């Protein structure tokens, strides 16, 4: 059982399939109705990661219930594959100084300095330091960093960078 104000981070790494992650507090409904269903999509799912077809989903919450249910559903709409995924759950007690960040800020690319706040090392960027910053874009750079982040700039039709 969780203490109120415990911090919870549930992460899912999708290897294949069209899956969505849910985290639902117990006590909503009764019996099996407490388990997450597609009716809970807007209130209990990682909607943004699912809609953007990201391979990593996460839900962070501060506990208001003693029990939570984790659900993973294969939507089977965009990809009709078998589903393969890994789930990681991290819990920090209310008075703990441990910070919880998705992907552990892609360590060693970054450090978790507060819950859901990463400080990226030079050359890395993204919410969780999962991508490389590249000030001089080239398609060859994609060979070295498949998750390329080009901040405050755009590429024109001739692949030249402009700020």
Buried (B, 14 or more C-beta within 10 A) or exposed (E): EBEEEBBBBBBBBBEEBBBBBBBBBEEBEEEEEBBBBEEBBEEBBBBEBBEEEBEBBBBBBEBEBEEBBBBBBBBEEEBEEEBEBEEEEBBBEEEEEEBBBBBBBBBEBBBBEEBBBBEBBEEBBBBBBBBBBBEEBBEEBEEEBEEBBBEEEEEEEEEEBEE
